[in-house]
Amino acid sequence: MKEEVNEVKGQVLETIATLMTTAFGLIAALAWNEAIKTLITEMVGKGNDLTGLFIYAIIITIIAVVATILIARLISKPAVQAVRIVE
């Protein structure tokens, strides 16, 4: 019974840590969102709202794809290396 309680406590703490990490990630993403939008507005100008939105969407898509590829590479398991038997 005590082991089950400790296991549940561990799962709760792990879930809380995951939620907090996700929340900080969201806050950082929102900050970057505003920074990139402001940069594009400065570069393109306020009169070209649609152009700015498309530029913003393209930039964010490229960043998301590159980040996804890099993260996938970082967490992937290392390839199995061939073993040579020397006699």
Secondary structure, 3 states (H helix, E strand, C coil): CHHHHHHHHHHHHHHHHHHHHHHHHHHHHHHHHHHHHHHHHHHHCCCCHHHHHHHHHHHHHHHHHHHHHHHHHHHCCCCCCCCCCCC
